[in-house]
Amino acid sequence: MTSLFDNLLPAQPWSFLFIQDLIGTIVFAVSGAMAARQHKMDIFGMFILAFVTAVGGGTLRDVMIGSTPVFWMKQPIYVLMITLAVIITAVFRNKISKKEWQTGLLIFDAIGLGVFTVIGVQKGLDFGLHPCIAIALGGMTGCFGGVIRDILRNEVPIVLQKEVYVTASLVGGVIFVLFYSAGVESRWVDIATVSTVILIRLLAIRFNLHLPRI
């Protein structure tokens, strides 16, 4: 009989990609929990929004490429990280002002977008997909969790509005593929991609940049 704590941590050494994935999971979980806090949800609502924000995009990615069971079912540490993120957010809920919550939500969301873009593109390339499809997969991984989060809190997802969001992810995906094809060391490829996505997203917020409406 399998113990509750069996397979909680991966047996193999932690790779840089796996550490990035955990970081992205944590920051997106915090982002979801913050969004739930803004809507005055209870602790269960915070966990649900944190969970779908953190693993929604990766779940869709794994289903589409046939990597099942999906990643968080094979490695429960993801659920543990989401739970910890919710607890931390709940503990500090009354110690942070509304403006600080909003600022934190934007920053954590940008970080998660950058990290998950890297994870999605890398996994697409590992599965032998065309680079263009891998870039799209990176955008899906980075954005779809936020789409589910916004739908659950009865808001139009920001990727469907004028926000420079998925565009930042796609540009980061292109940077990843170009550097990867040029033989740049994988760690620097990841850093360049994440930095590009975060920079584009935060500059768009700071200077109110957006795509044209039709």
C-alpha positions in Angstrom: 0.0 0.0 0.0 1.3 3.4 -1.0 2.1 5.8 1.9 0.7 9.3 1.9 4.3 10.6 1.7 5.5 8.3 -1.0 6.7 10.0 -4.2 6.1 13.4 -2.7 9.6 14.5 -3.8 11.1 13.3 -7.1 13.7 10.6 -6.7 16.0 12.0 -9.4 18.2 15.1 -8.8 16.4 18.4 -9.2 17.2 19.9 -12.6 17.2 23.7 -13.3 14.1 23.2 -15.4 12.3 21.5 -12.5 13.2 24.2 -10.1 11.9 26.8 -12.5 8.7 24.9 -12.8 8.3 24.9 -9.0 9.0 28.6 -8.9 6.4 29.3 -11.6 3.9 27.1 -9.7 4.4 29.0 -6.5 4.2 32.5 -8.0 1.1 31.7 -10.1 -0.5 30.1 -7.0 0.1 33.3 -5.1 -1.3 35.2 -8.0 -4.5 33.1 -7.9 -4.8 33.4 -4.2 -4.4 37.1 -4.4 -7.1 37.3 -7.0 -9.4 35.3 -4.7 -8.5 37.6 -1.9 -9.6 40.6 -4.0 -13.0 39.0 -4.4 -13.3 38.2 -0.7 -13.4 34.4 -1.2 -12.9 32.0 1.6 -9.9 29.7 2.1 -11.4 27.0 -0.2 -12.0 29.6 -2.9 -8.4 30.8 -2.6 -7.1 27.3 -3.0 -9.3 26.6 -6.1 -8.2 29.8 -7.8 -4.5 29.2 -6.8 -4.7 25.7 -8.1 -6.2 26.4 -11.5 -3.9 29.4 -12.0 -0.8 27.4 -11.2 -1.5 24.2 -13.1 -4.3 25.0 -15.6 -1.9 25.9 -18.5 0.4 23.0 -17.8 -2.5 20.5 -17.6 -3.8 21.6 -21.0 -0.3 21.4 -22.5 0.3 17.8 -21.2 -3.1 16.6 -22.4 -2.6 18.1 -25.9 0.9 16.5 -26.3 -0.2 13.2 -24.7 2.0 13.4 -21.6 -0.4 11.7 -19.2 -0.9 11.4 -16.3 -0.3 15.2 -16.3 2.7 16.5 -14.4 1.1 17.4 -11.0 -0.6 14.0 -10.8 2.8 12.2 -11.1 4.6 14.6 -8.6 2.4 15.7 -5.7 5.0 18.3 -4.7 3.2 20.7 -7.0 0.0 20.4 -4.9 2.1 20.9 -1.8 3.7 24.1 -3.1 0.2 25.4 -4.1 -1.1 24.7 -0.6 1.9 26.5 1.0 1.4 29.5 -1.3 -2.3 29.7 -0.2 -1.4 29.4 3.5 1.2 32.2 3.2 -1.2 34.4 1.3 -3.9 33.8 3.9 -1.6 34.6 6.8 -0.6 37.9 5.3 -4.0 38.9 4.0 -4.6 41.6 6.6 -1.1 42.9 6.7 -1.0 44.2 3.1 -3.0 47.1 1.6 -5.3 46.8 -1.4 -2.8 48.7 -3.5 0.0 46.4 -2.5 -2.2 43.4 -3.3 -2.8 44.7 -6.8 0.9 45.5 -7.3 1.9 42.1 -6.0 -0.7 40.3 -8.3 0.8 42.0 -11.4 4.4 41.2 -10.4 3.8 37.6 -9.5 1.7 37.2 -12.6 4.5 38.5 -14.8 7.1 36.2 -13.2 4.8 33.2 -13.6 4.1 34.0 -17.2 7.9 34.2 -18.0 8.7 30.9 -16.2 5.8 28.9 -17.7 6.6 30.2 -21.1 10.1 28.6 -20.8 8.6 25.4 -19.5 6.0 25.1 -22.3 8.4 25.9 -25.2 11.1 23.5 -23.8 8.6 20.7 -23.4 7.3 21.2 -26.9 10.8 21.0 -28.3 11.5 17.9 -26.2 8.5 16.2 -27.8 9.9 17.0 -31.2 7.3 19.6 -32.2 7.9 22.3 -34.7 9.4 25.4 -33.1 6.3 27.5 -34.0 4.1 25.0 -32.3 6.4 24.9 -29.3 6.2 28.7 -29.1 2.4 28.5 -29.1 2.6 25.8 -26.5 4.7 28.1 -24.3 2.0 30.8 -24.6 -0.7 28.4 -23.7 1.2 27.1 -20.7 1.8 30.7 -19.5 -1.6 32.1 -20.2 -4.3 29.4 -19.8 -4.2 29.2 -16.0 -4.9 32.9 -15.9 -7.8 32.5 -18.3 -9.5 29.9 -16.0 -8.8 32.1 -13.0 -10.5 35.2 -14.6 -13.5 33.2 -15.8 -14.0 31.7 -12.3 -14.1 35.2 -10.8 -16.5 36.4 -13.5 -14.1 38.7 -15.4 -13.1 38.9 -19.0 -9.6 37.2 -19.3 -6.9 39.7 -19.8 -5.6 37.8 -22.8 -8.8 38.6 -24.6 -8.6 42.3 -23.9 -6.1 45.0 -25.0 -3.5 43.9 -22.4 0.0 43.0 -23.7 0.0 39.6 -22.1 0.1 36.6 -24.5 2.2 38.8 -26.9 4.9 39.0 -24.2 4.8 35.2 -23.9 5.1 34.7 -27.6 8.0 37.1 -27.9 9.7 35.3 -25.1 9.1 32.0 -26.9 10.7 33.4 -30.1 13.8 34.5 -28.0 14.0 31.0 -26.5 13.9 29.2 -29.9 16.5 31.6 -31.4 18.9 31.2 -28.5 18.3 27.5 -28.3 19.0 27.0 -32.0 22.2 29.1 -31.7 23.5 26.7 -29.1 23.5 29.1 -26.1 23.7 27.3 -22.8 20.3 26.3 -21.6 20.5 28.2 -18.3 21.2 31.5 -20.1 18.4 30.7 -22.7 16.0 30.4 -19.8 17.2 33.6 -18.0 17.0 35.6 -21.3 13.5 34.3 -22.0 12.0 34.9 -18.6 13.6 38.3 -18.3 12.2 39.3 -21.7 8.7 38.3 -20.9 8.7 40.0 -17.5 10.2 43.2 -18.9 7.7 43.4 -21.8 4.8 42.7 -19.4 5.9 45.2 -16.7 6.7 48.0 -19.3 3.3 47.5 -20.9 1.7 48.0 -17.5 3.9 50.9 -16.5 3.4 52.9 -19.7 -0.1 51.6 -20.5 0.9 50.0 -23.8 -1.6 47.8 -25.5 -2.5 46.2 -28.8 -4.9 48.2 -31.1 -8.6 47.5 -30.8 -10.6 46.8 -33.9 
